[in-house]
Amino acid sequence: MYSNFSSKLYDVLLCHPDGKQYRSLPSFKHPMEMPPFDKIKLEHYEPAFQKGIEEQNANIQAIIANTEAPTFENVVVALDNSSPTLDRVGGVFFNLTEAETTDELTALSMKLAPTLAEHEDNISLNQELFKKIDAVYNQKDALGLTREQQRLLEKTYKGFVRSGANLPADKQARLREINKQLSTLGITFSNNILNENNDFKLYVEKEEDLAGLPNGSAKRALVEARATGQEGKWLFTLHNASRLPFLQYSANRPLREQMYKAYINRGNNNDKNDNKKIIADIVSLRLEKAQLLGFDCYSNFVLDNTMAKNSATVMDFLNNLWSYALPKQKPKQPSCKS
């Protein structure tokens, strides 16, 4: 799948926006094999993604067209290696959007999300491909696979089943629509949170209101305020490097409360970044998806692929943990109120 990005980005495959030229950068010379972000332009990504989709489609068609009996190598390994371009391009693009996004990258993410969701569904719901995977899976005990190979086969087979490969056509069609909607809703949700993070500014005007803060935190806040034209003030934001030391060390309770409430209410301010309707839509679509796939709720669908297996096990664990944690925390309660 396109989301299984390679951890070794030796080169980034790029296309010119006219789609006529396709090139790969030489192997990176950086000691950590990092891509040269300064040479990658916004207009490179979309045609590169499209080239990666075309490449993977061709590779999957070759798997399907192979007349040899399905084997671990010619089906599972071939599928796992079917998207080198998409892995490299996606590895660069999504790492960048997570670490240092811009309005332009966010807009491109929104544009690409339905296309990538459709591509993933086209693979997961491809019945000819799934028949071959199923054939290999049904003989897994006789293949003499290593533990690593067994794991790959298990993940591949279950990934298809959990993506709807066994559903009837009408339910697969609805699942496609749900996945497409969720792909953009998730980006919108995250972008609204990011906007709220960036918009909040807490200016401190009196030095005595810095009581308790580490010197480094106060110095950074002074520089931040100066950069916004507020000389002689201290600027604190919701970014981790600013928020965390402020909440932990500040002796000013009203200011801590202001910072904390701003943080927990991101996306809940009845403005352009409000996420309440988006959350309701995501929850509704996730529930419908889980039920299509045979689960009573989305949490059980997600947990079925983990050690816990279901939400009841998780709640039992948390309640048991609570019984040990509460007695340890009660003596600290008075200091938390100060």
ZADO-1210 file (C-alpha; in nm, 4 decimals, padded with zeros to 6 digits):
<atoms>
<atom x="00.0000" y="00.0000" z="00.0000" code="MET" pos="1"/>
<atom x="00.1095" y="00.3587" z="-00.0564" code="TYR" pos="2"/>
<atom x="00.1206" y="00.4276" z="00.3181" code="SER" pos="3"/>
<atom x="00.4012" y="00.1735" z="00.3790" code="ASN" pos="4"/>
<atom x="00.6769" y="00.4281" z="00.3214" code="PHE" pos="5"/>
<atom x="01.0346" y="00.3181" z="00.2838" code="SER" pos="6"/>
<atom x="01.2615" y="00.4065" z="00.5742" code="SER" pos="7"/>
<atom x="01.5589" y="00.4534" z="00.3400" code="LYS" pos="8"/>
<atom x="01.5019" y="00.7529" z="00.1132" code="LEU" pos="9"/>
<atom x="01.7990" y="00.7117" z="-00.1188" code="TYR" pos="10"/>
<atom x="01.6385" y="00.9196" z="-00.3871" code="ASP" pos="11"/>
<atom x="01.3228" y="01.1143" z="-00.4485" code="VAL" pos="12"/>
<atom x="01.1484" y="01.0531" z="-00.7778" code="LEU" pos="13"/>
<atom x="01.0251" y="01.3776" z="-00.9230" code="LEU" pos="14"/>
<atom x="00.8319" y="01.4798" z="-01.2314" code="CYS" pos="15"/>
<atom x="00.8098" y="01.8121" z="-01.4002" code="HIS" pos="16"/>
<atom x="00.4529" y="01.9441" z="-01.3744" code="PRO" pos="17"/>
<atom x="00.3970" y="01.8988" z="-01.7482" code="ASP" pos="18"/>
<atom x="00.4438" y="01.5246" z="-01.6933" code="GLY" pos="19"/>
<atom x="00.6780" y="01.4947" z="-01.9897" code="LYS" pos="20"/>
<atom x="00.9989" y="01.4357" z="-01.8031" code="GLN" pos="21"/>
<atom x="01.0550" y="01.1935" z="-01.5211" code="TYR" pos="22"/>
<atom x="01.3800" y="01.1900" z="-01.3316" code="ARG" pos="23"/>
<atom x="01.5360" y="01.0655" z="-01.0094" code="SER" pos="24"/>
<atom x="01.7835" y="01.2526" z="-00.8009" code="LEU" pos="25"/>
<atom x="02.1177" y="01.0798" z="-00.7401" code="PRO" pos="26"/>
<atom x="02.1754" y="00.8989" z="-00.4138" code="SER" pos="27"/>
<atom x="02.1869" y="01.1406" z="-00.1238" code="PHE" pos="28"/>
<atom x="02.5292" y="01.2300" z="00.0090" code="LYS" pos="29"/>
<atom x="02.4007" y="01.3262" z="00.3528" code="HIS" pos="30"/>
<atom x="02.5325" y="01.0911" z="00.6259" code="PRO" pos="31"/>
<atom x="02.1759" y="01.0077" z="00.7304" code="MET" pos="32"/>
<atom x="02.0618" y="00.9661" z="00.3666" code="GLU" pos="33"/>
<atom x="01.8153" y="01.2515" z="00.4000" code="MET" pos="34"/>
<atom x="01.6514" y="01.3933" z="00.0859" code="PRO" pos="35"/>
<atom x="01.7600" y="01.7397" z="-00.0350" code="PRO" pos="36"/>
<atom x="01.4448" y="01.9294" z="00.0600" code="PHE" pos="37"/>
<atom x="01.5901" y="02.2542" z="-00.0733" code="ASP" pos="38"/>
<atom x="01.5843" y="02.1107" z="-00.4256" code="LYS" pos="39"/>
<atom x="01.2274" y="01.9764" z="-00.4111" code="ILE" pos="40"/>
<atom x="00.9515" y="02.2123" z="-00.5243" code="LYS" pos="41"/>
<atom x="00.5797" y="02.1991" z="-00.4536" code="LEU" pos="42"/>
<atom x="00.4944" y="02.1347" z="-00.8188" code="GLU" pos="43"/>
<atom x="00.7076" y="01.8188" z="-00.8220" code="HIS" pos="44"/>
<atom x="00.4874" y="01.6195" z="-00.5860" code="TYR" pos="45"/>
<atom x="00.1599" y="01.5661" z="-00.7682" code="GLU" pos="46"/>
<atom x="00.3044" y="01.4311" z="-01.0959" code="PRO" pos="47"/>
<atom x="00.5460" y="01.2172" z="-00.8931" code="ALA" pos="48"/>
<atom x="00.2561" y="01.0666" z="-00.6966" code="PHE" pos="49"/>
<atom x="00.0735" y="00.9996" z="-01.0226" code="GLN" pos="50"/>
<atom x="00.3799" y="00.8291" z="-01.1670" code="LYS" pos="51"/>
<atom x="00.4026" y="00.6150" z="-00.8530" code="GLY" pos="52"/>
<atom x="00.0375" y="00.5138" z="-00.8810" code="ILE" pos="53"/>
<atom x="00.0840" y="00.4172" z="-01.2450" code="GLU" pos="54"/>
<atom x="00.3939" y="00.2149" z="-01.1580" code="GLU" pos="55"/>
<atom x="00.2200" y="00.0242" z="-00.8779" code="GLN" pos="56"/>
<atom x="-00.0862" y="-00.0423" z="-01.0940" code="ASN" pos="57"/>
<atom x="00.1380" y="-00.1920" z="-01.3615" code="ALA" pos="58"/>
<atom x="00.3214" y="-00.4059" z="-01.1071" code="ASN" pos="59"/>
<atom x="-00.0035" y="-00.5349" z="-00.9589" code="ILE" pos="60"/>
<atom x="-00.1399" y="-00.6134" z="-01.3026" code="GLN" pos="61"/>
<atom x="00.1746" y="-00.8168" z="-01.3647" code="ALA" pos="62"/>
<atom x="00.1077" y="-01.0161" z="-01.0459" code="ILE" pos="63"/>
<atom x="-00.2478" y="-01.0856" z="-01.1595" code="ILE" pos="64"/>
<atom x="-00.1422" y="-01.1770" z="-01.5140" code="ALA" pos="65"/>
<atom x="00.1250" y="-01.4204" z="-01.3959" code="ASN" pos="66"/>
<atom x="00.0081" y="-01.7669" z="-01.5062" code="THR" pos="67"/>
<atom x="00.2310" y="-01.9507" z="-01.2599" code="GLU" pos="68"/>
<atom x="00.0767" y="-02.0977" z="-00.9459" code="ALA" pos="69"/>
<atom x="00.0522" y="-01.8361" z="-00.6663" code="PRO" pos="70"/>
<atom x="00.3524" y="-01.8459" z="-00.4326" code="THR" pos="71"/>
<atom x="00.4812" y="-01.6358" z="-00.1476" code="PHE" pos="72"/>
<atom x="00.7453" y="-01.4837" z="-00.3775" code="GLU" pos="73"/>
<atom x="00.5364" y="-01.4097" z="-00.6883" code="ASN" pos="74"/>
<atom x="00.2391" y="-01.2714" z="-00.4951" code="VAL" pos="75"/>
<atom x="00.3178" y="-01.1488" z="-00.1427" code="VAL" pos="76"/>
<atom x="00.6772" y="-01.0349" z="-00.1962" code="VAL" pos="77"/>
<atom x="00.5910" y="-00.8930" z="-00.5370" code="ALA" pos="78"/>
<atom x="00.3063" y="-00.6920" z="-00.3845" code="LEU" pos="79"/>
<atom x="00.5249" y="-00.5721" z="-00.0980" code="ASP" pos="80"/>
<atom x="00.7794" y="-00.4442" z="-00.3537" code="ASN" pos="81"/>
<atom x="00.5224" y="-00.3014" z="-00.5957" code="SER" pos="82"/>
<atom x="00.5440" y="00.0673" z="-00.5010" code="SER" pos="83"/>
<atom x="00.9062" y="00.1906" z="-00.4829" code="PRO" pos="84"/>
<atom x="00.8269" y="00.5283" z="-00.6384" code="THR" pos="85"/>
<atom x="00.5155" y="00.5863" z="-00.4304" code="LEU" pos="86"/>
<atom x="00.7020" y="00.4890" z="-00.1131" code="ASP" pos="87"/>
<atom x="00.9856" y="00.7321" z="-00.1798" code="ARG" pos="88"/>
<atom x="00.7664" y="01.0234" z="-00.2848" code="VAL" pos="89"/>
<atom x="00.5205" y="00.9624" z="-00.0029" code="GLY" pos="90"/>
<atom x="00.8000" y="00.9286" z="00.2490" code="GLY" pos="91"/>
<atom x="00.9266" y="01.2754" z="00.1648" code="VAL" pos="92"/>
<atom x="00.5881" y="01.4451" z="00.1234" code="PHE" pos="93"/>
<atom x="00.4162" y="01.3152" z="00.4367" code="PHE" pos="94"/>
<atom x="00.7205" y="01.3606" z="00.6583" code="ASN" pos="95"/>
<atom x="00.7319" y="01.7219" z="00.5436" code="LEU" pos="96"/>
<atom x="00.3594" y="01.7860" z="00.5938" code="THR" pos="97"/>
<atom x="00.3832" y="01.6421" z="00.9458" code="GLU" pos="98"/>
<atom x="00.6976" y="01.8328" z="01.0462" code="ALA" pos="99"/>
<atom x="00.6843" y="02.1659" z="00.8608" code="GLU" pos="100"/>
<atom x="00.3655" y="02.2090" z="00.6656" code="THR" pos="101"/>
<atom x="00.2484" y="02.5190" z="00.4793" code="THR" pos="102"/>
<atom x="-00.0865" y="02.6324" z="00.3464" code="ASP" pos="103"/>
<atom x="00.0219" y="02.5176" z="00.0015" code="GLU" pos="104"/>
<atom x="00.1232" y="02.1707" z="00.1235" code="LEU" pos="105"/>
<atom x="-00.2027" y="02.1386" z="00.3172" code="THR" pos="106"/>
<atom x="-00.4037" y="02.2303" z="00.0082" code="ALA" pos="107"/>
<atom x="-00.2116" y="01.9720" z="-00.1938" code="LEU" pos="108"/>
<atom x="-00.2709" y="01.7102" z="00.0778" code="SER" pos="109"/>
<atom x="-00.6440" y="01.7765" z="00.0529" code="MET" pos="110"/>
<atom x="-00.6281" y="01.7410" z="-00.3239" code="LYS" pos="111"/>
<atom x="-00.4243" y="01.4197" z="-00.3159" code="LEU" pos="112"/>
<atom x="-00.6076" y="01.2468" z="-00.0284" code="ALA" pos="113"/>
<atom x="-00.9112" y="01.1205" z="-00.2270" code="PRO" pos="114"/>
<atom x="-00.6858" y="01.0014" z="-00.5102" code="THR" pos="115"/>
<atom x="-00.4590" y="00.8086" z="-00.2734" code="LEU" pos="116"/>
<atom x="-00.7565" y="00.6663" z="-00.0829" code="ALA" pos="117"/>
<atom x="-00.9093" y="00.5475" z="-00.4097" code="GLU" pos="118"/>
<atom x="-00.5787" y="00.3941" z="-00.5162" code="HIS" pos="119"/>
<atom x="-00.5499" y="00.2027" z="-00.1904" code="GLU" pos="120"/>
<atom x="-00.9085" y="00.0790" z="-00.2235" code="ASP" pos="121"/>
<atom x="-00.8421" y="-00.0257" z="-00.5825" code="ASN" pos="122"/>
<atom x="-00.5708" y="-00.2546" z="-00.4483" code="ILE" pos="123"/>
<atom x="-00.7475" y="-00.3806" z="-00.1356" code="SER" pos="124"/>
<atom x="-01.0726" y="-00.4539" z="-00.3181" code="LEU" pos="125"/>
<atom x="-00.9141" y="-00.6097" z="-00.6261" code="ASN" pos="126"/>
<atom x="-01.0730" y="-00.9549" z="-00.6296" code="GLN" pos="127"/>
<atom x="-00.8249" y="-01.1112" z="-00.8730" code="GLU" pos="128"/>
<atom x="-00.5350" y="-01.0020" z="-00.6557" code="LEU" pos="129"/>
<atom x="-00.7049" y="-01.1136" z="-00.3345" code="PHE" pos="130"/>
<atom x="-00.7724" y="-01.4603" z="-00.4809" code="LYS" pos="131"/>
<atom x="-00.3986" y="-01.5066" z="-00.5261" code="LYS" pos="132"/>
<atom x="-00.3220" y="-01.3818" z="-00.1756" code="ILE" pos="133"/>
<atom x="-00.5930" y="-01.6090" z="-00.0379" code="ASP" pos="134"/>
<atom x="-00.4457" y="-01.9061" z="-00.2248" code="ALA" pos="135"/>
<atom x="-00.1036" y="-01.8466" z="-00.0690" code="VAL" pos="136"/>
<atom x="-00.2533" y="-01.7902" z="00.2757" code="TYR" pos="137"/>
<atom x="-00.4495" y="-02.1150" z="00.2646" code="ASN" pos="138"/>
<atom x="-00.1276" y="-02.3130" z="00.2204" code="GLN" pos="139"/>
<atom x="00.0805" y="-02.1115" z="00.4691" code="LYS" pos="140"/>
<atom x="00.1516" y="-02.4084" z="00.6968" code="ASP" pos="141"/>
<atom x="00.3063" y="-02.6070" z="00.4127" code="ALA" pos="142"/>
<atom x="00.5304" y="-02.3327" z="00.2725" code="LEU" pos="143"/>
<atom x="00.8171" y="-02.3583" z="00.5209" code="GLY" pos="144"/>
<atom x="00.8207" y="-01.9823" z="00.5741" code="LEU" pos="145"/>
<atom x="01.0467" y="-01.8046" z="00.8203" code="THR" pos="146"/>
<atom x="00.8864" y="-01.6151" z="01.1078" code="ARG" pos="147"/>
<atom x="00.9381" y="-01.2901" z="00.9208" code="GLU" pos="148"/>
<atom x="00.7757" y="-01.4300" z="00.6082" code="GLN" pos="149"/>
<atom x="00.4860" y="-01.5673" z="00.8102" code="GLN" pos="150"/>
<atom x="00.4350" y="-01.2245" z="00.9612" code="ARG" pos="151"/>
<atom x="00.4336" y="-01.0540" z="00.6218" code="LEU" pos="152"/>
<atom x="00.1847" y="-01.3059" z="00.4827" code="LEU" pos="153"/>
<atom x="-00.0405" y="-01.2698" z="00.7879" code="GLU" pos="154"/>
<atom x="-00.0355" y="-00.8901" z="00.7732" code="LYS" pos="155"/>
<atom x="-00.0988" y="-00.8862" z="00.3999" code="THR" pos="156"/>
<atom x="-00.3935" y="-01.1258" z="00.4156" code="TYR" pos="157"/>
<atom x="-00.5544" y="-00.9621" z="00.7181" code="LYS" pos="158"/>
<atom x="-00.4943" y="-00.6186" z="00.5687" code="GLY" pos="159"/>
<atom x="-00.7056" y="-00.7129" z="00.2685" code="PHE" pos="160"/>
<atom x="-00.9797" y="-00.8667" z="00.4828" code="VAL" pos="161"/>
<atom x="-00.9874" y="-00.5637" z="00.7127" code="ARG" pos="162"/>
<atom x="-01.0054" y="-00.3413" z="00.4059" code="SER" pos="163"/>
<atom x="-01.3215" y="-00.5138" z="00.2816" code="GLY" pos="164"/>
<atom x="-01.1947" y="-00.7737" z="00.0351" code="ALA" pos="165"/>
<atom x="-01.4589" y="-01.0238" z="00.1504" code="ASN" pos="166"/>
<atom x="-01.7506" y="-00.7806" z="00.1356" code="LEU" pos="167"/>
<atom x="-02.0186" y="-00.7968" z="-00.1361" code="PRO" pos="168"/>
<atom x="-01.9978" y="-00.5406" z="-00.4148" code="ALA" pos="169"/>
<atom x="-02.2590" y="-00.3001" z="-00.2748" code="ASP" pos="170"/>
<atom x="-02.0863" y="-00.2797" z="00.0627" code="LYS" pos="171"/>
<atom x="-01.7477" y="-00.2365" z="-00.1033" code="GLN" pos="172"/>
<atom x="-01.8877" y="00.0587" z="-00.2976" code="ALA" pos="173"/>
<atom x="-02.0087" y="00.2219" z="00.0244" code="ARG" pos="174"/>
<atom x="-01.6746" y="00.1500" z="00.1926" code="LEU" pos="175"/>
<atom x="-01.4958" y="00.3299" z="-00.0889" code="ARG" pos="176"/>
<atom x="-01.7084" y="00.6378" z="-00.0340" code="GLU" pos="177"/>
<atom x="-01.6488" y="00.6294" z="00.3415" code="ILE" pos="178"/>
<atom x="-01.2717" y="00.6014" z="00.2963" code="ASN" pos="179"/>
<atom x="-01.2708" y="00.8919" z="00.0526" code="LYS" pos="180"/>
<atom x="-01.4624" y="01.1142" z="00.2947" code="GLN" pos="181"/>
<atom x="-01.2455" y="01.0169" z="00.5908" code="LEU" pos="182"/>
<atom x="-00.9274" y="01.0937" z="00.3958" code="SER" pos="183"/>
<atom x="-01.0151" y="01.4644" z="00.3712" code="THR" pos="184"/>
<atom x="-01.1929" y="01.4989" z="00.7055" code="LEU" pos="185"/>
<atom x="-00.8805" y="01.3860" z="00.8890" code="GLY" pos="186"/>
<atom x="-00.6656" y="01.6449" z="00.7129" code="ILE" pos="187"/>
<atom x="-00.9200" y="01.9210" z="00.7817" code="THR" pos="188"/>
<atom x="-00.9316" y="01.8253" z="01.1498" code="PHE" pos="189"/>
<atom x="-00.5530" y="01.8346" z="01.1841" code="SER" pos="190"/>
<atom x="-00.5259" y="02.1604" z="00.9924" code="ASN" pos="191"/>
<atom x="-00.7811" y="02.3282" z="01.2196" code="ASN" pos="192"/>
<atom x="-00.5836" y="02.2183" z="01.5249" code="ILE" pos="193"/>
<atom x="-00.2654" y="02.3532" z="01.3671" code="LEU" pos="194"/>
<atom x="-00.4345" y="02.6876" z="01.2939" code="ASN" pos="195"/>
<atom x="-00.5528" y="02.7153" z="01.6541" code="GLU" pos="196"/>
<atom x="-00.2003" y="02.6342" z="01.7731" code="ASN" pos="197"/>
<atom x="-00.0497" y="02.9047" z="01.5571" code="ASN" pos="198"/>
<atom x="-00.3132" y="03.1705" z="01.6337" code="ASP" pos="199"/>
<atom x="-00.2864" y="03.1662" z="02.0134" code="PHE" pos="200"/>
<atom x="-00.0504" y="03.4214" z="02.1676" code="LYS" pos="201"/>
<atom x="-00.0125" y="03.4901" z="02.5383" code="LEU" pos="202"/>
<atom x="00.1828" y="03.8110" z="02.6006" code="TYR" pos="203"/>
<atom x="00.3214" y="03.8641" z="02.9499" code="VAL" pos="204"/>
<atom x="00.3940" y="04.2275" z="03.0265" code="GLU" pos="205"/>
<atom x="00.5176" y="04.2130" z="03.3871" code="LYS" pos="206"/>
<atom x="00.8410" y="04.0385" z="03.4802" code="GLU" pos="207"/>
<atom x="00.6920" y="03.9218" z="03.8099" code="GLU" pos="208"/>
<atom x="00.4438" y="03.7117" z="03.6116" code="ASP" pos="209"/>
<atom x="00.7400" y="03.5018" z="03.4967" code="LEU" pos="210"/>
<atom x="00.7926" y="03.3665" z="03.8484" code="ALA" pos="211"/>
<atom x="00.8862" y="02.9981" z="03.8514" code="GLY" pos="212"/>
<atom x="00.9811" y="02.9768" z="03.4837" code="LEU" pos="213"/>
<atom x="01.3290" y="02.8525" z="03.3847" code="PRO" pos="214"/>
<atom x="01.5572" y="03.1267" z="03.2521" code="ASN" pos="215"/>
<atom x="01.5756" y="02.9595" z="02.9127" code="GLY" pos="216"/>
<atom x="01.1993" y="02.9593" z="02.8741" code="SER" pos="217"/>
<atom x="01.1734" y="03.3279" z="02.9662" code="ALA" pos="218"/>
<atom x="01.4568" y="03.4234" z="02.7299" code="LYS" pos="219"/>
<atom x="01.2932" y="03.2409" z="02.4383" code="ARG" pos="220"/>
<atom x="00.9643" y="03.4141" z="02.5135" code="ALA" pos="221"/>
<atom x="01.1393" y="03.7532" z="02.5103" code="LEU" pos="222"/>
<atom x="01.2893" y="03.6791" z="02.1689" code="VAL" pos="223"/>
<atom x="00.9535" y="03.5535" z="02.0372" code="GLU" pos="224"/>
<atom x="00.7786" y="03.8710" z="02.1473" code="ALA" pos="225"/>
<atom x="01.0477" y="04.0895" z="01.9948" code="ARG" pos="226"/>
<atom x="01.0054" y="03.9063" z="01.6626" code="ALA" pos="227"/>
<atom x="00.6360" y="04.0081" z="01.6594" code="THR" pos="228"/>
<atom x="00.7165" y="04.3722" z="01.7317" code="GLY" pos="229"/>
<atom x="00.6336" y="04.3551" z="02.1040" code="GLN" pos="230"/>
<atom x="00.9606" y="04.4749" z="02.2549" code="GLU" pos="231"/>
<atom x="00.9877" y="04.4312" z="02.6324" code="GLY" pos="232"/>
<atom x="00.7165" y="04.1663" z="02.6527" code="LYS" pos="233"/>
<atom x="00.7282" y="03.7880" z="02.6705" code="TRP" pos="234"/>
<atom x="00.5356" y="03.5740" z="02.4218" code="LEU" pos="235"/>
<atom x="00.4143" y="03.2236" z="02.5038" code="PHE" pos="236"/>
<atom x="00.2359" y="02.9994" z="02.2535" code="THR" pos="237"/>
<atom x="00.0738" y="02.6568" z="02.2377" code="LEU" pos="238"/>
<atom x="00.3777" y="02.4980" z="02.0763" code="HIS" pos="239"/>
<atom x="00.5352" y="02.2310" z="02.2959" code="ASN" pos="240"/>
<atom x="00.8622" y="02.4141" z="02.3625" code="ALA" pos="241"/>
<atom x="00.6664" y="02.7108" z="02.4968" code="SER" pos="242"/>
<atom x="00.3538" y="02.5537" z="02.6480" code="ARG" pos="243"/>
<atom x="00.5016" y="02.2624" z="02.8437" code="LEU" pos="244"/>
<atom x="00.7523" y="02.4529" z="03.0603" code="PRO" pos="245"/>
<atom x="00.4955" y="02.7273" z="03.1172" code="PHE" pos="246"/>
<atom x="00.2336" y="02.4837" z="03.2464" code="LEU" pos="247"/>
<atom x="00.4879" y="02.2944" z="03.4530" code="GLN" pos="248"/>
<atom x="00.6810" y="02.5780" z="03.6146" code="TYR" pos="249"/>
<atom x="00.4821" y="02.9017" z="03.6041" code="SER" pos="250"/>
<atom x="00.3733" y="03.0225" z="03.9493" code="ALA" pos="251"/>
<atom x="00.0946" y="03.2324" z="03.7967" code="ASN" pos="252"/>
<atom x="-00.2185" y="03.0182" z="03.8231" code="ARG" pos="253"/>
<atom x="-00.4529" y="03.2452" z="03.6155" code="PRO" pos="254"/>
<atom x="-00.2040" y="03.2519" z="03.3291" code="LEU" pos="255"/>
<atom x="-00.1542" y="02.8752" z="03.3509" code="ARG" pos="256"/>
<atom x="-00.5307" y="02.8356" z="03.3359" code="GLU" pos="257"/>
<atom x="-00.5514" y="03.0603" z="03.0304" code="GLN" pos="258"/>
<atom x="-00.2814" y="02.8585" z="02.8544" code="MET" pos="259"/>
<atom x="-00.4325" y="02.5232" z="02.9515" code="TYR" pos="260"/>
<atom x="-00.7869" y="02.6133" z="02.8453" code="LYS" pos="261"/>
<atom x="-00.6633" y="02.7476" z="02.5141" code="ALA" pos="262"/>
<atom x="-00.4853" y="02.4184" z="02.4522" code="TYR" pos="263"/>
<atom x="-00.7706" y="02.1826" z="02.5433" code="ILE" pos="264"/>
<atom x="-01.0261" y="02.3919" z="02.3523" code="ASN" pos="265"/>
<atom x="-00.8464" y="02.3931" z="02.0190" code="ARG" pos="266"/>
<atom x="-01.1108" y="02.3316" z="01.7551" code="GLY" pos="267"/>
<atom x="-01.3894" y="02.4113" z="02.0021" code="ASN" pos="268"/>
<atom x="-01.4240" y="02.7886" z="01.9715" code="ASN" pos="269"/>
<atom x="-01.7162" y="02.8199" z="01.7269" code="ASN" pos="270"/>
<atom x="-01.4966" y="02.9842" z="01.4657" code="ASP" pos="271"/>
<atom x="-01.3587" y="02.8909" z="01.1239" code="LYS" pos="272"/>
<atom x="-01.1388" y="02.6260" z="01.2874" code="ASN" pos="273"/>
<atom x="-01.4188" y="02.4602" z="01.4833" code="ASP" pos="274"/>
<atom x="-01.3971" y="02.0809" z="01.4706" code="ASN" pos="275"/>
<atom x="-01.7239" y="01.9751" z="01.6367" code="LYS" pos="276"/>
<atom x="-01.9074" y="01.8991" z="01.3114" code="LYS" pos="277"/>
<atom x="-01.5968" y="01.7331" z="01.1676" code="ILE" pos="278"/>
<atom x="-01.5617" y="01.5104" z="01.4757" code="ILE" pos="279"/>
<atom x="-01.9288" y="01.4119" z="01.4512" code="ALA" pos="280"/>
<atom x="-01.8845" y="01.3211" z="01.0835" code="ASP" pos="281"/>
<atom x="-01.5662" y="01.1227" z="01.1515" code="ILE" pos="282"/>
<atom x="-01.7267" y="00.9300" z="01.4374" code="VAL" pos="283"/>
<atom x="-02.0346" y="00.8516" z="01.2299" code="SER" pos="284"/>
<atom x="-01.8338" y="00.7350" z="00.9288" code="LEU" pos="285"/>
<atom x="-01.5958" y="00.5280" z="01.1414" code="ARG" pos="286"/>
<atom x="-01.8882" y="00.3541" z="01.3106" code="LEU" pos="287"/>
<atom x="-02.0469" y="00.2768" z="00.9755" code="GLU" pos="288"/>
<atom x="-01.7150" y="00.1450" z="00.8440" code="LYS" pos="289"/>
<atom x="-01.6672" y="-00.0787" z="01.1470" code="ALA" pos="290"/>
<atom x="-02.0173" y="-00.2179" z="01.1161" code="GLN" pos="291"/>
<atom x="-01.9693" y="-00.2856" z="00.7452" code="LEU" pos="292"/>
<atom x="-01.6654" y="-00.4925" z="00.8399" code="LEU" pos="293"/>
<atom x="-01.8516" y="-00.6886" z="01.1086" code="GLY" pos="294"/>
<atom x="-01.7631" y="-00.4958" z="01.4271" code="PHE" pos="295"/>
<atom x="-02.0001" y="-00.3316" z="01.6726" code="ASP" pos="296"/>
<atom x="-01.7828" y="-00.0195" z="01.7130" code="CYS" pos="297"/>
<atom x="-01.4760" y="00.1405" z="01.5626" code="TYR" pos="298"/>
<atom x="-01.2567" y="00.0856" z="01.8687" code="SER" pos="299"/>
<atom x="-01.3080" y="-00.2897" z="01.8437" code="ASN" pos="300"/>
<atom x="-01.2230" y="-00.2752" z="01.4726" code="PHE" pos="301"/>
<atom x="-00.8944" y="-00.0973" z="01.5462" code="VAL" pos="302"/>
<atom x="-00.8058" y="-00.3093" z="01.8496" code="LEU" pos="303"/>
<atom x="-00.8765" y="-00.6370" z="01.6707" code="ASP" pos="304"/>
<atom x="-00.5414" y="-00.5868" z="01.4995" code="ASN" pos="305"/>
<atom x="-00.3552" y="-00.5405" z="01.8293" code="THR" pos="306"/>
<atom x="-00.2600" y="-00.7498" z="02.1337" code="MET" pos="307"/>
<atom x="-00.5609" y="-00.6197" z="02.3313" code="ALA" pos="308"/>
<atom x="-00.8100" y="-00.7391" z="02.0639" code="LYS" pos="309"/>
<atom x="-01.1100" y="-00.5449" z="02.2004" code="ASN" pos="310"/>
<atom x="-01.2123" y="-00.2423" z="02.4063" code="SER" pos="311"/>
<atom x="-01.3262" y="-00.4536" z="02.7034" code="ALA" pos="312"/>
<atom x="-00.9684" y="-00.5751" z="02.7532" code="THR" pos="313"/>
<atom x="-00.8390" y="-00.2200" z="02.7336" code="VAL" pos="314"/>
<atom x="-01.0889" y="-00.0940" z="02.9915" code="MET" pos="315"/>
<atom x="-01.0061" y="-00.3827" z="03.2250" code="ASP" pos="316"/>
<atom x="-00.6384" y="-00.2918" z="03.1990" code="PHE" pos="317"/>
<atom x="-00.7035" y="00.0788" z="03.2620" code="LEU" pos="318"/>
<atom x="-00.9331" y="00.0126" z="03.5578" code="ASN" pos="319"/>
<atom x="-00.6763" y="-00.2209" z="03.7092" code="ASN" pos="320"/>
<atom x="-00.4039" y="00.0385" z="03.6564" code="LEU" pos="321"/>
<atom x="-00.6257" y="00.3037" z="03.8149" code="TRP" pos="322"/>
<atom x="-00.6561" y="00.0995" z="04.1340" code="SER" pos="323"/>
<atom x="-00.2778" y="00.1179" z="04.1767" code="TYR" pos="324"/>
<atom x="-00.2288" y="00.4741" z="04.0524" code="ALA" pos="325"/>
<atom x="-00.4999" y="00.6449" z="04.2605" code="LEU" pos="326"/>
<atom x="-00.3468" y="00.5759" z="04.6050" code="PRO" pos="327"/>
<atom x="-00.0124" y="00.7090" z="04.4793" code="LYS" pos="328"/>
<atom x="-00.1697" y="01.0263" z="04.3415" code="GLN" pos="329"/>
<atom x="-00.3967" y="01.1237" z="04.6336" code="LYS" pos="330"/>
<atom x="-00.1124" y="01.2541" z="04.8567" code="PRO" pos="331"/>
<atom x="-00.0093" y="01.4881" z="04.5715" code="LYS" pos="332"/>
<atom x="-00.3576" y="01.6349" z="04.5315" code="GLN" pos="333"/>
<atom x="-00.3059" y="01.9432" z="04.7543" code="PRO" pos="334"/>
<atom x="00.0044" y="02.0511" z="04.5611" code="SER" pos="335"/>
<atom x="-00.1822" y="02.0140" z="04.2312" code="CYS" pos="336"/>
<atom x="-00.4402" y="02.2684" z="04.3487" code="LYS" pos="337"/>
<atom x="-00.1831" y="02.5368" z="04.4196" code="SER" pos="338"/>
</atoms>
